[in-house]
Amino acid sequence: MLSSILSKKQCAACKFCCSFRRQSLWETPLFPPEVAEKLSKPNEYGVVGEFRDGQVILGGYKTADPEEEVPCTFLDPHKGCILNPEDKPFDCSIWPLRIMNKDGELVIALTPTCPSIGATPRPELIELVKNGLGEKILEYAKAHPYIIKEYREGFPIIL
Protein backbone atom coordinates (compact mmCIF):
# COMPACT_ATOMS: atom_id res chain seq x y z
CA MET A 1 0.00 0.00 0.00
CA LEU A 2 2.91 2.33 0.64
CA SER A 3 5.18 1.15 -2.17
CA SER A 4 5.32 4.64 -3.70
CA ILE A 5 7.01 5.87 -0.52
CA LEU A 6 8.75 2.82 0.96
CA SER A 7 10.47 0.31 -1.29
CA LYS A 8 10.44 -3.41 -0.52
CA LYS A 9 14.23 -3.20 -0.55
CA GLN A 10 14.25 -0.52 2.17
CA CYS A 11 11.85 -2.52 4.32
CA ALA A 12 13.64 -5.84 3.79
CA ALA A 13 16.95 -4.30 4.84
CA CYS A 14 15.51 -2.68 7.96
CA LYS A 15 12.86 -5.02 9.46
CA PHE A 16 12.40 -2.61 12.39
CA CYS A 17 8.62 -2.96 12.24
CA CYS A 18 8.90 -6.74 12.55
CA SER A 19 10.71 -6.85 15.89
CA PHE A 20 9.37 -5.89 19.27
CA ARG A 21 10.71 -4.74 22.61
CA ARG A 22 8.64 -5.55 25.66
CA GLN A 23 7.37 -1.97 25.88
CA SER A 24 6.23 -2.07 22.23
CA LEU A 25 4.24 -5.31 22.45
CA TRP A 26 1.06 -3.21 22.16
CA GLU A 27 2.12 -2.64 18.54
CA THR A 28 2.24 -6.35 17.69
CA PRO A 29 -0.11 -6.72 14.72
CA LEU A 30 -3.50 -8.36 15.11
CA PHE A 31 -4.51 -11.20 12.82
CA PRO A 32 -8.09 -11.85 11.71
CA PRO A 33 -9.49 -14.85 13.64
CA GLU A 34 -9.55 -17.15 10.60
CA VAL A 35 -5.90 -16.36 9.77
CA ALA A 36 -4.80 -16.82 13.40
CA GLU A 37 -6.60 -20.18 13.38
CA LYS A 38 -4.86 -21.22 10.14
CA LEU A 39 -1.40 -20.11 11.30
CA SER A 40 -1.74 -21.80 14.70
CA LYS A 41 -1.66 -25.20 12.97
CA PRO A 42 0.79 -26.74 10.50
CA ASN A 43 0.53 -24.63 7.33
CA GLU A 44 2.20 -23.88 3.99
CA TYR A 45 4.77 -21.59 5.64
CA GLY A 46 6.23 -24.30 7.85
CA VAL A 47 5.90 -22.03 10.90
CA VAL A 48 3.24 -22.52 13.55
CA GLY A 49 2.39 -19.42 15.54
CA GLU A 50 0.91 -19.12 18.99
CA PHE A 51 -1.89 -16.55 19.30
CA ARG A 52 -3.91 -14.87 22.02
CA ASP A 53 -6.87 -12.72 20.96
CA GLY A 54 -5.54 -12.52 17.41
CA GLN A 55 -2.12 -11.34 18.53
CA VAL A 56 0.90 -13.50 17.84
CA ILE A 57 2.69 -14.46 21.06
CA LEU A 58 6.36 -13.62 20.80
CA GLY A 59 8.75 -15.90 22.60
CA GLY A 60 12.46 -15.84 22.75
CA TYR A 61 13.30 -12.99 25.11
CA LYS A 62 16.59 -14.11 26.59
CA THR A 63 17.27 -11.32 29.09
CA ALA A 64 15.38 -8.94 31.37
CA ASP A 65 16.62 -5.99 29.28
CA PRO A 66 13.59 -3.91 28.19
CA GLU A 67 15.50 -2.89 25.04
CA GLU A 68 15.95 -6.48 23.85
CA GLU A 69 14.09 -7.07 20.59
CA VAL A 70 12.44 -10.28 19.40
CA PRO A 71 11.39 -10.73 15.78
CA CYS A 72 7.91 -11.66 14.62
CA THR A 73 7.38 -15.41 14.36
CA PHE A 74 6.79 -14.99 10.61
CA LEU A 75 9.95 -13.00 9.84
CA ASP A 76 12.67 -14.78 7.92
CA PRO A 77 15.97 -12.96 8.60
CA HIS A 78 16.99 -13.23 4.94
CA LYS A 79 13.71 -12.97 3.02
CA GLY A 80 11.62 -10.76 5.28
CA CYS A 81 7.97 -11.59 5.98
CA ILE A 82 7.08 -15.08 4.81
CA LEU A 83 3.32 -14.47 4.76
CA ASN A 84 1.34 -14.09 1.55
CA PRO A 85 -0.62 -10.82 1.25
CA GLU A 86 -3.91 -12.53 2.15
CA ASP A 87 -2.45 -13.78 5.46
CA LYS A 88 -0.44 -10.67 6.36
CA PRO A 89 -2.05 -8.52 9.07
CA PHE A 90 -3.52 -5.23 7.86
CA ASP A 91 -1.31 -3.45 10.44
CA CYS A 92 1.75 -4.73 8.58
CA SER A 93 0.37 -3.65 5.20
CA ILE A 94 -0.05 -0.04 6.31
CA TRP A 95 3.09 0.35 8.45
CA PRO A 96 4.26 2.96 9.49
CA LEU A 97 0.68 4.24 9.58
CA ARG A 98 -1.64 3.37 12.45
CA ILE A 99 -5.41 3.57 12.77
CA MET A 100 -6.06 4.90 16.26
CA ASN A 101 -8.89 6.01 18.52
CA LYS A 102 -8.30 9.51 19.84
CA ASP A 103 -11.04 10.73 22.13
CA GLY A 104 -13.66 8.61 20.37
CA GLU A 105 -12.61 9.60 16.84
CA LEU A 106 -10.70 7.46 14.36
CA VAL A 107 -7.44 9.02 13.23
CA ILE A 108 -4.64 7.88 10.98
CA ALA A 109 -1.31 8.55 12.61
CA LEU A 110 2.34 8.01 11.78
CA THR A 111 4.40 5.67 13.92
CA PRO A 112 7.31 8.01 14.72
CA THR A 113 9.91 5.26 15.03
CA CYS A 114 10.09 4.04 11.41
CA PRO A 115 13.75 4.59 10.46
CA SER A 116 12.93 5.07 6.76
CA ILE A 117 10.13 7.63 7.20
CA GLY A 118 11.11 9.40 10.40
CA ALA A 119 8.98 11.12 13.03
CA THR A 120 7.55 13.85 10.78
CA PRO A 121 5.08 13.03 8.01
CA ARG A 122 6.58 13.92 4.62
CA PRO A 123 4.37 15.75 2.09
CA GLU A 124 4.14 12.70 -0.20
CA LEU A 125 2.93 10.53 2.70
CA ILE A 126 0.29 13.10 3.65
CA GLU A 127 -0.83 13.31 0.02
CA LEU A 128 -1.07 9.51 -0.27
CA VAL A 129 -3.23 9.31 2.87
CA LYS A 130 -5.48 12.18 1.82
CA ASN A 131 -5.89 10.92 -1.76
CA GLY A 132 -7.48 7.55 -1.09
CA LEU A 133 -5.31 5.46 1.21
CA GLY A 134 -6.78 7.09 4.30
CA GLU A 135 -10.30 6.22 3.20
CA LYS A 136 -9.29 2.59 2.57
CA ILE A 137 -7.75 2.38 6.04
CA LEU A 138 -10.82 3.89 7.69
CA GLU A 139 -13.16 1.54 5.80
CA TYR A 140 -11.11 -1.49 6.83
CA ALA A 141 -11.03 -0.33 10.46
CA LYS A 142 -14.79 0.14 10.56
CA ALA A 143 -15.28 -3.41 9.24
CA HIS A 144 -12.53 -4.82 11.52
CA PRO A 145 -12.59 -2.70 14.70
CA TYR A 146 -10.21 -5.05 16.53
CA ILE A 147 -7.28 -3.45 14.65
CA ILE A 148 -7.91 0.02 16.13
CA LYS A 149 -5.32 0.97 18.72
CA GLU A 150 -5.69 3.64 21.40
CA TYR A 151 -3.95 6.89 20.48
CA ARG A 152 -0.57 7.52 22.07
CA GLU A 153 1.12 10.88 22.42
CA GLY A 154 3.92 11.47 19.96
CA PHE A 155 2.17 9.85 16.99
CA PRO A 156 1.61 12.67 14.45
CA ILE A 157 -1.97 12.64 13.18
CA ILE A 158 -2.24 12.75 9.39
CA LEU A 159 -6.01 12.41 8.96
N, C-alpha and C positions, 0 to 999 in steps of 0.2 A: 504494500500500500504506500510505502514511503520511498520507493525505489528511485524517484526523481531527486531525492535529497540525500538518501543514504544508499550507498552501493552495497551489494552482497559481499564484495571483497572487503570493504571497510568493516562490516559487521562480523564477517568470518574471522578477521584478524583480531578483533577486539574481544568479543564474547562477554563483555561486561554485564550486559543485561541478562545473561544466562547463569550468573553465579550470585550467590546470596550470602551475606553476613547475617548473623543472628538478628541484628536490629533491622534488617531489611526483609525479613521473612514475610511481612505483610504484603510485599510486592510480588511474592511468588504467584505466577499466573494461575488462574482458575480454569479448569477444564469442564466442558459440558458433561453432564452425568453419563451420557452414552459413551463418550470418548474415554472418560476415566474408567468406566467399566471395562471397555475393550483393552485399555492399556494396563489394567491391573491383572491381566491373564497373559499367558503366552500369546505373542502376536507377531506380525510380519517384521517388526523392528528388532526382535531378539532381546528386548529389554522389557522387563516387567516392573511397572511402577507401583508404589504404594501411595494411596490417596486417602485424604480425610476431607470431607465436604468439598470435593472437587479440586482440592489443592494437593499437588504432589508433595509427599513427605520427603524431605531431604535428609539423608543420612550422611555419615562420613565426617562430621566435625571431629577433629582429632585433639583439639586443645580447648581450653576455656577462654581463649583470646576472642573478644567480640569482633575483632577485625578479620578473623579467619573466614575465608570464602569457600563455599562448597558449590560445585556446578550442578545445574539441573540434571536430573536422571537421564534426560533425553539429549544431552549434549555430547557429541563426539568431539574430542579435543582436536582432531584433524579436519573433520568435515563440517563441523558446526551442528546445527539442529538436525536430528535424524528423522523428524516427523514430517509427513506429507502435509500439504496445506490444509486438507480437510480435518486433520487431527491436531494441528497446531492451535494452541489457545489464541483467542482473539487478542488478548493482552500482548502476546508476542508479535502478532501481526501489525500492531499499531505503535509498538515501542519506538521512540521514547515518549509517545503521547499516553495520557491516562484519562479515562472517563471517571470523574469524581463527583461526589455530592458535597456541595458547599452551601450550607444553610438551606437545605431543601431544594436546591436548584442543581441541575446537571451542568457541569462545566467540563471543557476539554483543557487539560493542563499539560505542560511540558515537564517531564522528569528532569530535574536540573543536573543529574549526575551522568548523563550520557556523554562519554568522552568525545564523540564525533560531532555532536550538535552543540554541546555547552549548556550553560544555565540560562541563556537569553534566547528567546525565540527569534530566529532569523526571518527576514521578510519573506523568503520563498516558502518557509514552513507555515507562516501565518496565512499566506495566500492559498496554499494547498488545503489547509483546514477550512478556510472560509469559502473556497470554491468547490465544495462537494464532499471532501473527506470528512469534515466535521459532521455533516448531516448523516453520512453512512454510519459513523461511530455512534451518534445519538440514537439512530434507528435500531442498531444492534443492541445497544444498552437497554433500550426500552423493552425489547423482546427478550433480553437475557439480563435481568437486573442483578443477578448474582455477581456480575463482573464489575459493578460500580464500587469504587473504593471511596472511603471518606477523605475529604480534602485535607491536605497537610500544608502547613505554612511553608513557603519557599518554592512551591510549584507554580511557576508563572501561568496564569490563565490566558488561553488563546481565544476561546469562544465560550 
